[in-house]
Amino acid sequence: MAGGHTHLQMLRQHRGNLLLNVGSVGMPFKEYVAGGRPTILAHAEYAVVEQTATAVTVCLFRLRLDRTALQNSLGETHNPLRAWLIQQYS
């Protein structure tokens, strides 16, 4: 089973089933505690899932991003979270 929206990459087994969250390409979280602000990581996260007749393979990937480029790009936006996001990538 695959899902998302938590921004937290994970792969777990539960009662014989694989549970997958691919993470987030644009805003992956290191951790998130309800009521608090998340810590954003400076990399993109994604997964590749392959299925054959006999197996399912899941590979989780992280691709490091250029923090300076992220800050510069955010500085040119009107995103209401701009200042906080720039701080996250410092």
PyMOL Python script that loads the backbone (N, CA, C, O; Angstrom):
from pymol import cmd

cmd.read_pdbstr("""\
ATOM      1  N   MET A   1       0.849  -1.159   0.000  1.00  0.00           N
ATOM      2  CA  MET A   1       0.000   0.000   0.000  1.00  0.00           C
ATOM      3  C   MET A   1       0.902   1.231   0.000  1.00  0.00           C
ATOM      4  O   MET A   1       1.883   1.291   0.740  1.00  0.00           O
ATOM      5  N   ALA A   2       0.564   2.199  -0.826  1.00  0.00           N
ATOM      6  CA  ALA A   2       1.346   3.435  -0.900  1.00  0.00           C
ATOM      7  C   ALA A   2       0.439   4.613  -0.590  1.00  0.00           C
ATOM      8  O   ALA A   2      -0.730   4.638  -0.974  1.00  0.00           O
ATOM      9  N   GLY A   3       0.989   5.568   0.098  1.00  0.00           N
ATOM     10  CA  GLY A   3       0.240   6.767   0.447  1.00  0.00           C
ATOM     11  C   GLY A   3       1.192   7.944   0.535  1.00  0.00           C
ATOM     12  O   GLY A   3       2.379   7.831   0.230  1.00  0.00           O
ATOM     13  N   GLY A   4       0.659   9.056   0.949  1.00  0.00           N
ATOM     14  CA  GLY A   4       1.499  10.233   1.033  1.00  0.00           C
ATOM     15  C   GLY A   4       0.882  11.293   1.913  1.00  0.00           C
ATOM     16  O   GLY A   4       0.041  11.010   2.766  1.00  0.00           O
ATOM     17  N   HIS A   5       1.307  12.498   1.694  1.00  0.00           N
ATOM     18  CA  HIS A   5       0.844  13.722   2.326  1.00  0.00           C
ATOM     19  C   HIS A   5       1.435  13.968   3.705  1.00  0.00           C
ATOM     20  O   HIS A   5       1.181  15.020   4.292  1.00  0.00           O
ATOM     21  N   THR A   6       2.213  13.039   4.241  1.00  0.00           N
ATOM     22  CA  THR A   6       2.835  13.287   5.535  1.00  0.00           C
ATOM     23  C   THR A   6       4.223  13.901   5.386  1.00  0.00           C
ATOM     24  O   THR A   6       4.776  14.411   6.361  1.00  0.00           O
ATOM     25  N   HIS A   7       4.796  13.861   4.185  1.00  0.00           N
ATOM     26  CA  HIS A   7       6.125  14.401   3.895  1.00  0.00           C
ATOM     27  C   HIS A   7       7.229  13.622   4.606  1.00  0.00           C
ATOM     28  O   HIS A   7       8.367  14.088   4.658  1.00  0.00           O
ATOM     29  N   LEU A   8       6.923  12.463   5.145  1.00  0.00           N
ATOM     30  CA  LEU A   8       7.888  11.626   5.854  1.00  0.00           C
ATOM     31  C   LEU A   8       8.080  10.322   5.092  1.00  0.00           C
ATOM     32  O   LEU A   8       7.164   9.505   5.003  1.00  0.00           O
ATOM     33  N   GLN A   9       9.279  10.133   4.543  1.00  0.00           N
ATOM     34  CA  GLN A   9       9.559   8.930   3.772  1.00  0.00           C
ATOM     35  C   GLN A   9       9.654   7.725   4.702  1.00  0.00           C
ATOM     36  O   GLN A   9      10.310   7.779   5.742  1.00  0.00           O
ATOM     37  N   MET A  10       8.987   6.633   4.312  1.00  0.00           N
ATOM     38  CA  MET A  10       9.066   5.429   5.140  1.00  0.00           C
ATOM     39  C   MET A  10       8.651   4.208   4.351  1.00  0.00           C
ATOM     40  O   MET A  10       7.887   4.282   3.388  1.00  0.00           O
ATOM     41  N   LEU A  11       9.180   3.087   4.792  1.00  0.00           N
ATOM     42  CA  LEU A  11       8.803   1.783   4.262  1.00  0.00           C
ATOM     43  C   LEU A  11       8.726   0.842   5.447  1.00  0.00           C
ATOM     44  O   LEU A  11       9.715   0.648   6.154  1.00  0.00           O
ATOM     45  N   ARG A  12       7.569   0.262   5.667  1.00  0.00           N
ATOM     46  CA  ARG A  12       7.351  -0.622   6.821  1.00  0.00           C
ATOM     47  C   ARG A  12       6.570  -1.858   6.363  1.00  0.00           C
ATOM     48  O   ARG A  12       5.883  -1.848   5.342  1.00  0.00           O
ATOM     49  N   GLN A  13       6.700  -2.891   7.139  1.00  0.00           N
ATOM     50  CA  GLN A  13       5.888  -4.078   6.931  1.00  0.00           C
ATOM     51  C   GLN A  13       4.904  -4.186   8.086  1.00  0.00           C
ATOM     52  O   GLN A  13       5.277  -4.037   9.249  1.00  0.00           O
ATOM     53  N   HIS A  14       3.651  -4.443   7.757  1.00  0.00           N
ATOM     54  CA  HIS A  14       2.617  -4.596   8.776  1.00  0.00           C
ATOM     55  C   HIS A  14       1.721  -5.755   8.377  1.00  0.00           C
ATOM     56  O   HIS A  14       1.020  -5.702   7.367  1.00  0.00           O
ATOM     57  N   ARG A  15       1.757  -6.790   9.181  1.00  0.00           N
ATOM     58  CA  ARG A  15       0.928  -7.980   8.947  1.00  0.00           C
ATOM     59  C   ARG A  15       1.087  -8.523   7.520  1.00  0.00           C
ATOM     60  O   ARG A  15       0.111  -8.890   6.866  1.00  0.00           O
ATOM     61  N   GLY A  16       2.321  -8.562   7.065  1.00  0.00           N
ATOM     62  CA  GLY A  16       2.600  -9.137   5.749  1.00  0.00           C
ATOM     63  C   GLY A  16       2.417  -8.194   4.579  1.00  0.00           C
ATOM     64  O   GLY A  16       2.638  -8.585   3.433  1.00  0.00           O
ATOM     65  N   ASN A  17       2.021  -6.971   4.841  1.00  0.00           N
ATOM     66  CA  ASN A  17       1.847  -5.988   3.776  1.00  0.00           C
ATOM     67  C   ASN A  17       2.920  -4.908   3.874  1.00  0.00           C
ATOM     68  O   ASN A  17       3.337  -4.535   4.971  1.00  0.00           O
ATOM     69  N   LEU A  18       3.361  -4.412   2.724  1.00  0.00           N
ATOM     70  CA  LEU A  18       4.292  -3.292   2.715  1.00  0.00           C
ATOM     71  C   LEU A  18       3.506  -1.990   2.754  1.00  0.00           C
ATOM     72  O   LEU A  18       2.535  -1.820   2.017  1.00  0.00           O
ATOM     73  N   LEU A  19       3.928  -1.076   3.614  1.00  0.00           N
ATOM     74  CA  LEU A  19       3.350   0.260   3.702  1.00  0.00           C
ATOM     75  C   LEU A  19       4.429   1.240   3.257  1.00  0.00           C
ATOM     76  O   LEU A  19       5.536   1.233   3.796  1.00  0.00           O
ATOM     77  N   LEU A  20       4.113   2.078   2.281  1.00  0.00           N
ATOM     78  CA  LEU A  20       5.097   2.969   1.685  1.00  0.00           C
ATOM     79  C   LEU A  20       4.606   4.405   1.675  1.00  0.00           C
ATOM     80  O   LEU A  20       3.468   4.683   1.297  1.00  0.00           O
ATOM     81  N   ASN A  21       5.468   5.306   2.090  1.00  0.00           N
ATOM     82  CA  ASN A  21       5.254   6.730   1.872  1.00  0.00           C
ATOM     83  C   ASN A  21       6.511   7.210   1.164  1.00  0.00           C
ATOM     84  O   ASN A  21       7.609   7.093   1.708  1.00  0.00           O
ATOM     85  N   VAL A  22       6.366   7.745  -0.036  1.00  0.00           N
ATOM     86  CA  VAL A  22       7.523   8.092  -0.857  1.00  0.00           C
ATOM     87  C   VAL A  22       8.255   9.328  -0.363  1.00  0.00           C
ATOM     88  O   VAL A  22       9.363   9.600  -0.825  1.00  0.00           O
ATOM     89  N   GLY A  23       7.678  10.082   0.556  1.00  0.00           N
ATOM     90  CA  GLY A  23       8.284  11.308   1.063  1.00  0.00           C
ATOM     91  C   GLY A  23       7.752  12.506   0.319  1.00  0.00           C
ATOM     92  O   GLY A  23       6.549  12.617   0.082  1.00  0.00           O
ATOM     93  N   SER A  24       8.648  13.408  -0.053  1.00  0.00           N
ATOM     94  CA  SER A  24       8.241  14.624  -0.755  1.00  0.00           C
ATOM     95  C   SER A  24       9.407  15.132  -1.588  1.00  0.00           C
ATOM     96  O   SER A  24      10.532  15.231  -1.099  1.00  0.00           O
ATOM     97  N   VAL A  25       9.138  15.448  -2.833  1.00  0.00           N
ATOM     98  CA  VAL A  25      10.172  16.026  -3.686  1.00  0.00           C
ATOM     99  C   VAL A  25      10.408  17.481  -3.291  1.00  0.00           C
ATOM    100  O   VAL A  25      11.551  17.939  -3.299  1.00  0.00           O
ATOM    101  N   GLY A  26       9.365  18.206  -2.951  1.00  0.00           N
ATOM    102  CA  GLY A  26       9.486  19.630  -2.707  1.00  0.00           C
ATOM    103  C   GLY A  26       9.656  20.068  -1.268  1.00  0.00           C
ATOM    104  O   GLY A  26      10.159  21.163  -1.016  1.00  0.00           O
ATOM    105  N   MET A  27       9.244  19.226  -0.301  1.00  0.00           N
ATOM    106  CA  MET A  27       9.328  19.654   1.091  1.00  0.00           C
ATOM    107  C   MET A  27       9.354  18.442   2.033  1.00  0.00           C
ATOM    108  O   MET A  27       8.407  18.242   2.794  1.00  0.00           O
ATOM    109  N   PRO A  28      10.417  17.634   1.996  1.00  0.00           N
ATOM    110  CA  PRO A  28      10.468  16.481   2.891  1.00  0.00           C
ATOM    111  C   PRO A  28      10.747  16.908   4.327  1.00  0.00           C
ATOM    112  O   PRO A  28      11.554  17.803   4.577  1.00  0.00           O
ATOM    113  N   PHE A  29      10.075  16.263   5.253  1.00  0.00           N
ATOM    114  CA  PHE A  29      10.249  16.580   6.666  1.00  0.00           C
ATOM    115  C   PHE A  29      11.219  15.607   7.316  1.00  0.00           C
ATOM    116  O   PHE A  29      11.176  14.404   7.059  1.00  0.00           O
ATOM    117  N   LYS A  30      12.100  16.145   8.167  1.00  0.00           N
ATOM    118  CA  LYS A  30      12.956  15.301   8.998  1.00  0.00           C
ATOM    119  C   LYS A  30      12.103  14.672  10.081  1.00  0.00           C
ATOM    120  O   LYS A  30      12.193  13.475  10.356  1.00  0.00           O
ATOM    121  N   GLU A  31      11.282  15.499  10.685  1.00  0.00           N
ATOM    122  CA  GLU A  31      10.364  15.036  11.725  1.00  0.00           C
ATOM    123  C   GLU A  31       9.227  16.040  11.815  1.00  0.00           C
ATOM    124  O   GLU A  31       9.348  17.191  11.395  1.00  0.00           O
ATOM    125  N   TYR A  32       8.147  15.582  12.361  1.00  0.00           N
ATOM    126  CA  TYR A  32       7.000  16.459  12.530  1.00  0.00           C
ATOM    127  C   TYR A  32       6.227  15.984  13.736  1.00  0.00           C
ATOM    128  O   TYR A  32       5.740  14.854  13.774  1.00  0.00           O
ATOM    129  N   VAL A  33       6.120  16.851  14.715  1.00  0.00           N
ATOM    130  CA  VAL A  33       5.362  16.526  15.922  1.00  0.00           C
ATOM    131  C   VAL A  33       4.117  17.401  15.915  1.00  0.00           C
ATOM    132  O   VAL A  33       4.209  18.616  15.738  1.00  0.00           O
ATOM    133  N   ALA A  34       2.970  16.795  16.106  1.00  0.00           N
ATOM    134  CA  ALA A  34       1.705  17.529  16.062  1.00  0.00           C
ATOM    135  C   ALA A  34       1.783  18.778  16.929  1.00  0.00           C
ATOM    136  O   ALA A  34       2.209  18.728  18.083  1.00  0.00           O
ATOM    137  N   GLY A  35       1.368  19.890  16.355  1.00  0.00           N
ATOM    138  CA  GLY A  35       1.363  21.147  17.077  1.00  0.00           C
ATOM    139  C   GLY A  35       2.639  21.949  16.886  1.00  0.00           C
ATOM    140  O   GLY A  35       2.671  23.136  17.209  1.00  0.00           O
ATOM    141  N   GLY A  36       3.681  21.333  16.371  1.00  0.00           N
ATOM    142  CA  GLY A  36       4.943  22.026  16.151  1.00  0.00           C
ATOM    143  C   GLY A  36       5.222  22.214  14.673  1.00  0.00           C
ATOM    144  O   GLY A  36       4.534  21.655  13.818  1.00  0.00           O
ATOM    145  N   ARG A  37       6.228  23.001  14.388  1.00  0.00           N
ATOM    146  CA  ARG A  37       6.624  23.194  12.997  1.00  0.00           C
ATOM    147  C   ARG A  37       7.578  22.078  12.592  1.00  0.00           C
ATOM    148  O   ARG A  37       8.412  21.658  13.394  1.00  0.00           O
ATOM    149  N   PRO A  38       7.467  21.595  11.360  1.00  0.00           N
ATOM    150  CA  PRO A  38       8.368  20.533  10.911  1.00  0.00           C
ATOM    151  C   PRO A  38       9.751  21.080  10.599  1.00  0.00           C
ATOM    152  O   PRO A  38       9.922  22.273  10.347  1.00  0.00           O
ATOM    153  N   THR A  39      10.730  20.193  10.619  1.00  0.00           N
ATOM    154  CA  THR A  39      12.068  20.509  10.137  1.00  0.00           C
ATOM    155  C   THR A  39      12.144  20.018   8.702  1.00  0.00           C
ATOM    156  O   THR A  39      11.890  18.845   8.429  1.00  0.00           O
ATOM    157  N   ILE A  40      12.495  20.917   7.780  1.00  0.00           N
ATOM    158  CA  ILE A  40      12.541  20.571   6.360  1.00  0.00           C
ATOM    159  C   ILE A  40      13.961  20.192   5.977  1.00  0.00           C
ATOM    160  O   ILE A  40      14.919  20.859   6.367  1.00  0.00           O
ATOM    161  N   LEU A  41      14.089  19.119   5.213  1.00  0.00           N
ATOM    162  CA  LEU A  41      15.385  18.652   4.748  1.00  0.00           C
ATOM    163  C   LEU A  41      15.703  19.247   3.380  1.00  0.00           C
ATOM    164  O   LEU A  41      14.796  19.529   2.596  1.00  0.00           O
ATOM    165  N   ALA A  42      16.982  19.435   3.096  1.00  0.00           N
ATOM    166  CA  ALA A  42      17.396  20.034   1.817  1.00  0.00           C
ATOM    167  C   ALA A  42      17.726  18.953   0.791  1.00  0.00           C
ATOM    168  O   ALA A  42      18.806  18.945   0.200  1.00  0.00           O
ATOM    169  N   HIS A  43      16.798  18.063   0.599  1.00  0.00           N
ATOM    170  CA  HIS A  43      16.921  17.082  -0.468  1.00  0.00           C
ATOM    171  C   HIS A  43      15.522  16.689  -0.934  1.00  0.00           C
ATOM    172  O   HIS A  43      14.532  16.901  -0.233  1.00  0.00           O
ATOM    173  N   ALA A  44      15.464  16.123  -2.107  1.00  0.00           N
ATOM    174  CA  ALA A  44      14.204  15.603  -2.637  1.00  0.00           C
ATOM    175  C   ALA A  44      14.134  14.114  -2.316  1.00  0.00           C
ATOM    176  O   ALA A  44      15.154  13.426  -2.329  1.00  0.00           O
ATOM    177  N   GLU A  45      12.949  13.622  -2.031  1.00  0.00           N
ATOM    178  CA  GLU A  45      12.759  12.205  -1.748  1.00  0.00           C
ATOM    179  C   GLU A  45      11.758  11.624  -2.739  1.00  0.00           C
ATOM    180  O   GLU A  45      10.776  12.268  -3.107  1.00  0.00           O
ATOM    181  N   TYR A  46      12.032  10.380  -3.167  1.00  0.00           N
ATOM    182  CA  TYR A  46      11.102   9.694  -4.052  1.00  0.00           C
ATOM    183  C   TYR A  46      11.357   8.195  -3.954  1.00  0.00           C
ATOM    184  O   TYR A  46      12.322   7.763  -3.323  1.00  0.00           O
ATOM    185  N   ALA A  47      10.502   7.417  -4.570  1.00  0.00           N
ATOM    186  CA  ALA A  47      10.638   5.965  -4.544  1.00  0.00           C
ATOM    187  C   ALA A  47      10.431   5.401  -5.942  1.00  0.00           C
ATOM    188  O   ALA A  47       9.723   5.976  -6.769  1.00  0.00           O
ATOM    189  N   VAL A  48      11.064   4.271  -6.180  1.00  0.00           N
ATOM    190  CA  VAL A  48      10.833   3.499  -7.401  1.00  0.00           C
ATOM    191  C   VAL A  48      10.320   2.138  -6.962  1.00  0.00           C
ATOM    192  O   VAL A  48      10.965   1.443  -6.177  1.00  0.00           O
ATOM    193  N   VAL A  49       9.152   1.763  -7.476  1.00  0.00           N
ATOM    194  CA  VAL A  49       8.535   0.484  -7.144  1.00  0.00           C
ATOM    195  C   VAL A  49       8.501  -0.362  -8.411  1.00  0.00           C
ATOM    196  O   VAL A  49       8.001   0.073  -9.448  1.00  0.00           O
ATOM    197  N   GLU A  50       9.036  -1.569  -8.316  1.00  0.00           N
ATOM    198  CA  GLU A  50       9.021  -2.493  -9.449  1.00  0.00           C
ATOM    199  C   GLU A  50       8.366  -3.795  -9.027  1.00  0.00           C
ATOM    200  O   GLU A  50       8.588  -4.291  -7.922  1.00  0.00           O
ATOM    201  N   GLN A  51       7.557  -4.340  -9.921  1.00  0.00           N
ATOM    202  CA  GLN A  51       6.868  -5.599  -9.634  1.00  0.00           C
ATOM    203  C   GLN A  51       7.162  -6.594 -10.746  1.00  0.00           C
ATOM    204  O   GLN A  51       7.095  -6.267 -11.931  1.00  0.00           O
ATOM    205  N   THR A  52       7.489  -7.811 -10.340  1.00  0.00           N
ATOM    206  CA  THR A  52       7.630  -8.921 -11.278  1.00  0.00           C
ATOM    207  C   THR A  52       6.567  -9.948 -10.912  1.00  0.00           C
ATOM    208  O   THR A  52       5.743  -9.717 -10.027  1.00  0.00           O
ATOM    209  N   ALA A  53       6.592 -11.048 -11.579  1.00  0.00           N
ATOM    210  CA  ALA A  53       5.615 -12.105 -11.281  1.00  0.00           C
ATOM    211  C   ALA A  53       5.807 -12.682  -9.886  1.00  0.00           C
ATOM    212  O   ALA A  53       4.876 -13.246  -9.312  1.00  0.00           O
ATOM    213  N   THR A  54       7.015 -12.542  -9.337  1.00  0.00           N
ATOM    214  CA  THR A  54       7.291 -13.187  -8.050  1.00  0.00           C
ATOM    215  C   THR A  54       7.694 -12.243  -6.927  1.00  0.00           C
ATOM    216  O   THR A  54       7.820 -12.677  -5.782  1.00  0.00           O
ATOM    217  N   ALA A  55       7.901 -10.954  -7.227  1.00  0.00           N
ATOM    218  CA  ALA A  55       8.402 -10.065  -6.174  1.00  0.00           C
ATOM    219  C   ALA A  55       8.034  -8.606  -6.442  1.00  0.00           C
ATOM    220  O   ALA A  55       7.744  -8.204  -7.568  1.00  0.00           O
ATOM    221  N   VAL A  56       8.060  -7.842  -5.363  1.00  0.00           N
ATOM    222  CA  VAL A  56       7.926  -6.381  -5.436  1.00  0.00           C
ATOM    223  C   VAL A  56       9.196  -5.799  -4.825  1.00  0.00           C
ATOM    224  O   VAL A  56       9.606  -6.185  -3.731  1.00  0.00           O
ATOM    225  N   THR A  57       9.807  -4.873  -5.544  1.00  0.00           N
ATOM    226  CA  THR A  57      11.011  -4.215  -5.061  1.00  0.00           C
ATOM    227  C   THR A  57      10.712  -2.737  -4.863  1.00  0.00           C
ATOM    228  O   THR A  57      10.140  -2.091  -5.742  1.00  0.00           O
ATOM    229  N   VAL A  58      11.095  -2.206  -3.715  1.00  0.00           N
ATOM    230  CA  VAL A  58      10.918  -0.781  -3.415  1.00  0.00           C
ATOM    231  C   VAL A  58      12.285  -0.196  -3.094  1.00  0.00           C
ATOM    232  O   VAL A  58      12.990  -0.693  -2.216  1.00  0.00           O
ATOM    233  N   CYS A  59      12.656   0.859  -3.806  1.00  0.00           N
ATOM    234  CA  CYS A  59      13.904   1.572  -3.532  1.00  0.00           C
ATOM    235  C   CYS A  59      13.561   3.011  -3.180  1.00  0.00           C
ATOM    236  O   CYS A  59      12.885   3.702  -3.942  1.00  0.00           O
ATOM    237  N   LEU A  60      14.030   3.455  -2.024  1.00  0.00           N
ATOM    238  CA  LEU A  60      13.829   4.834  -1.589  1.00  0.00           C
ATOM    239  C   LEU A  60      15.073   5.638  -1.943  1.00  0.00           C
ATOM    240  O   LEU A  60      16.198   5.177  -1.751  1.00  0.00           O
ATOM    241  N   PHE A  61      14.859   6.842  -2.460  1.00  0.00           N
ATOM    242  CA  PHE A  61      15.971   7.687  -2.882  1.00  0.00           C
ATOM    243  C   PHE A  61      15.882   9.068  -2.251  1.00  0.00           C
ATOM    244  O   PHE A  61      14.802   9.578  -1.954  1.00  0.00           O
ATOM    245  N   ARG A  62      17.062   9.655  -2.057  1.00  0.00           N
ATOM    246  CA  ARG A  62      17.183  11.046  -1.622  1.00  0.00           C
ATOM    247  C   ARG A  62      18.203  11.710  -2.536  1.00  0.00           C
ATOM    248  O   ARG A  62      19.289  11.179  -2.766  1.00  0.00           O
ATOM    249  N   LEU A  63      17.844  12.860  -3.043  1.00  0.00           N
ATOM    250  CA  LEU A  63      18.706  13.615  -3.941  1.00  0.00           C
ATOM    251  C   LEU A  63      18.998  14.966  -3.303  1.00  0.00           C
ATOM    252  O   LEU A  63      18.095  15.785  -3.128  1.00  0.00           O
ATOM    253  N   ARG A  64      20.268  15.198  -2.956  1.00  0.00           N
ATOM    254  CA  ARG A  64      20.665  16.446  -2.298  1.00  0.00           C
ATOM    255  C   ARG A  64      20.398  17.625  -3.219  1.00  0.00           C
ATOM    256  O   ARG A  64      20.639  17.560  -4.425  1.00  0.00           O
ATOM    257  N   LEU A  65      19.899  18.699  -2.632  1.00  0.00           N
ATOM    258  CA  LEU A  65      19.604  19.923  -3.369  1.00  0.00           C
ATOM    259  C   LEU A  65      20.577  21.021  -2.962  1.00  0.00           C
ATOM    260  O   LEU A  65      21.149  20.974  -1.873  1.00  0.00           O
ATOM    261  N   ASP A  66      20.763  21.995  -3.822  1.00  0.00           N
ATOM    262  CA  ASP A  66      21.647  23.132  -3.568  1.00  0.00           C
ATOM    263  C   ASP A  66      20.915  24.116  -2.657  1.00  0.00           C
ATOM    264  O   ASP A  66      19.976  24.785  -3.089  1.00  0.00           O
ATOM    265  N   ARG A  67      21.342  24.204  -1.405  1.00  0.00           N
ATOM    266  CA  ARG A  67      20.666  25.063  -0.416  1.00  0.00           C
ATOM    267  C   ARG A  67      20.688  26.533  -0.818  1.00  0.00           C
ATOM    268  O   ARG A  67      19.692  27.235  -0.644  1.00  0.00           O
ATOM    269  N   THR A  68      21.804  27.002  -1.350  1.00  0.00           N
ATOM    270  CA  THR A  68      21.901  28.405  -1.763  1.00  0.00           C
ATOM    271  C   THR A  68      20.924  28.698  -2.893  1.00  0.00           C
ATOM    272  O   THR A  68      20.265  29.738  -2.895  1.00  0.00           O
ATOM    273  N   ALA A  69      20.831  27.793  -3.843  1.00  0.00           N
ATOM    274  CA  ALA A  69      19.882  27.978  -4.952  1.00  0.00           C
ATOM    275  C   ALA A  69      18.443  27.987  -4.440  1.00  0.00           C
ATOM    276  O   ALA A  69      17.617  28.758  -4.928  1.00  0.00           O
ATOM    277  N   LEU A  70      18.139  27.132  -3.458  1.00  0.00           N
ATOM    278  CA  LEU A  70      16.793  27.110  -2.867  1.00  0.00           C
ATOM    279  C   LEU A  70      16.485  28.443  -2.192  1.00  0.00           C
ATOM    280  O   LEU A  70      15.398  28.994  -2.367  1.00  0.00           O
ATOM    281  N   GLN A  71      17.439  28.961  -1.420  1.00  0.00           N
ATOM    282  CA  GLN A  71      17.232  30.239  -0.737  1.00  0.00           C
ATOM    283  C   GLN A  71      17.040  31.371  -1.750  1.00  0.00           C
ATOM    284  O   GLN A  71      16.141  32.198  -1.596  1.00  0.00           O
ATOM    285  N   ASN A  72      17.878  31.405  -2.776  1.00  0.00           N
ATOM    286  CA  ASN A  72      17.766  32.456  -3.797  1.00  0.00           C
ATOM    287  C   ASN A  72      16.433  32.388  -4.528  1.00  0.00           C
ATOM    288  O   ASN A  72      15.802  33.412  -4.788  1.00  0.00           O
ATOM    289  N   SER A  73      16.019  31.187  -4.852  1.00  0.00           N
ATOM    290  CA  SER A  73      14.737  31.001  -5.553  1.00  0.00           C
ATOM    291  C   SER A  73      13.575  31.460  -4.677  1.00  0.00           C
ATOM    292  O   SER A  73      12.667  32.144  -5.149  1.00  0.00           O
ATOM    293  N   LEU A  74      13.609  31.082  -3.406  1.00  0.00           N
ATOM    294  CA  LEU A  74      12.548  31.487  -2.484  1.00  0.00           C
ATOM    295  C   LEU A  74      12.517  33.000  -2.286  1.00  0.00           C
ATOM    296  O   LEU A  74      11.448  33.585  -2.113  1.00  0.00           O
ATOM    297  N   GLY A  75      13.688  33.630  -2.311  1.00  0.00           N
ATOM    298  CA  GLY A  75      13.763  35.075  -2.138  1.00  0.00           C
ATOM    299  C   GLY A  75      13.044  35.843  -3.234  1.00  0.00           C
ATOM    300  O   GLY A  75      12.691  37.008  -3.050  1.00  0.00           O
ATOM    301  N   GLU A  76      12.827  35.202  -4.364  1.00  0.00           N
ATOM    302  CA  GLU A  76      12.158  35.843  -5.496  1.00  0.00           C
ATOM    303  C   GLU A  76      10.662  35.555  -5.546  1.00  0.00           C
ATOM    304  O   GLU A  76       9.988  35.963  -6.491  1.00  0.00           O
ATOM    305  N   THR A  77      10.134  34.856  -4.540  1.00  0.00           N
ATOM    306  CA  THR A  77       8.716  34.504  -4.544  1.00  0.00           C
ATOM    307  C   THR A  77       7.926  35.394  -3.591  1.00  0.00           C
ATOM    308  O   THR A  77       8.491  36.181  -2.832  1.00  0.00           O
ATOM    309  N   HIS A  78       6.625  35.249  -3.651  1.00  0.00           N
ATOM    310  CA  HIS A  78       5.725  35.940  -2.720  1.00  0.00           C
ATOM    311  C   HIS A  78       5.066  34.933  -1.779  1.00  0.00           C
ATOM    312  O   HIS A  78       3.986  35.183  -1.244  1.00  0.00           O
ATOM    313  N   ASN A  79       5.725  33.799  -1.584  1.00  0.00           N
ATOM    314  CA  ASN A  79       5.212  32.755  -0.708  1.00  0.00           C
ATOM    315  C   ASN A  79       5.105  33.304   0.716  1.00  0.00           C
ATOM    316  O   ASN A  79       6.075  33.858   1.234  1.00  0.00           O
ATOM    317  N   PRO A  80       3.945  33.160   1.353  1.00  0.00           N
ATOM    318  CA  PRO A  80       3.800  33.681   2.722  1.00  0.00           C
ATOM    319  C   PRO A  80       4.732  33.005   3.730  1.00  0.00           C
ATOM    320  O   PRO A  80       4.952  33.544   4.814  1.00  0.00           O
ATOM    321  N   LEU A  81       5.276  31.848   3.397  1.00  0.00           N
ATOM    322  CA  LEU A  81       6.215  31.154   4.274  1.00  0.00           C
ATOM    323  C   LEU A  81       7.671  31.397   3.862  1.00  0.00           C
ATOM    324  O   LEU A  81       8.577  30.717   4.345  1.00  0.00           O
ATOM    325  N   ARG A  82       7.887  32.351   2.983  1.00  0.00           N
ATOM    326  CA  ARG A  82       9.208  32.596   2.403  1.00  0.00           C
ATOM    327  C   ARG A  82      10.316  32.712   3.460  1.00  0.00           C
ATOM    328  O   ARG A  82      11.310  31.992   3.376  1.00  0.00           O
ATOM    329  N   ALA A  83      10.169  33.587   4.435  1.00  0.00           N
ATOM    330  CA  ALA A  83      11.225  33.812   5.440  1.00  0.00           C
ATOM    331  C   ALA A  83      11.519  32.537   6.217  1.00  0.00           C
ATOM    332  O   ALA A  83      12.682  32.211   6.456  1.00  0.00           O
ATOM    333  N   TRP A  84      10.483  31.819   6.611  1.00  0.00           N
ATOM    334  CA  TRP A  84      10.667  30.578   7.364  1.00  0.00           C
ATOM    335  C   TRP A  84      11.359  29.525   6.506  1.00  0.00           C
ATOM    336  O   TRP A  84      12.253  28.828   6.988  1.00  0.00           O
ATOM    337  N   LEU A  85      10.956  29.398   5.233  1.00  0.00           N
ATOM    338  CA  LEU A  85      11.574  28.423   4.353  1.00  0.00           C
ATOM    339  C   LEU A  85      13.040  28.745   4.094  1.00  0.00           C
ATOM    340  O   LEU A  85      13.878  27.843   4.088  1.00  0.00           O
ATOM    341  N   ILE A  86      13.359  30.017   3.881  1.00  0.00           N
ATOM    342  CA  ILE A  86      14.748  30.413   3.673  1.00  0.00           C
ATOM    343  C   ILE A  86      15.574  30.037   4.906  1.00  0.00           C
ATOM    344  O   ILE A  86      16.702  29.560   4.776  1.00  0.00           O
ATOM    345  N   GLN A  87      15.028  30.245   6.076  1.00  0.00           N
ATOM    346  CA  GLN A  87      15.726  29.874   7.320  1.00  0.00           C
ATOM    347  C   GLN A  87      15.931  28.374   7.388  1.00  0.00           C
ATOM    348  O   GLN A  87      16.980  27.918   7.842  1.00  0.00           O
ATOM    349  N   GLN A  88      14.961  27.603   6.949  1.00  0.00           N
ATOM    350  CA  GLN A  88      15.075  26.143   6.969  1.00  0.00           C
ATOM    351  C   GLN A  88      16.239  25.642   6.120  1.00  0.00           C
ATOM    352  O   GLN A  88      16.863  24.633   6.447  1.00  0.00           O
ATOM    353  N   TYR A  89      16.528  26.349   5.030  1.00  0.00           N
ATOM    354  CA  TYR A  89      17.582  25.915   4.113  1.00  0.00           C
ATOM    355  C   TYR A  89      18.932  26.564   4.419  1.00  0.00           C
ATOM    356  O   TYR A  89      19.858  26.460   3.615  1.00  0.00           O
ATOM    357  N   SER A  90      19.060  27.236   5.578  1.00  0.00           N
ATOM    358  CA  SER A  90      20.351  27.860   5.896  1.00  0.00           C
ATOM    359  C   SER A  90      21.287  26.891   6.571  1.00  0.00           C
ATOM    360  O   SER A  90      22.414  27.253   6.907  1.00  0.00           O
TER     361      SER A  90
END
""", "prot")
cmd.dss("prot")
cmd.show_as("cartoon", "prot")
cmd.util.cbc("prot")
cmd.orient("prot")
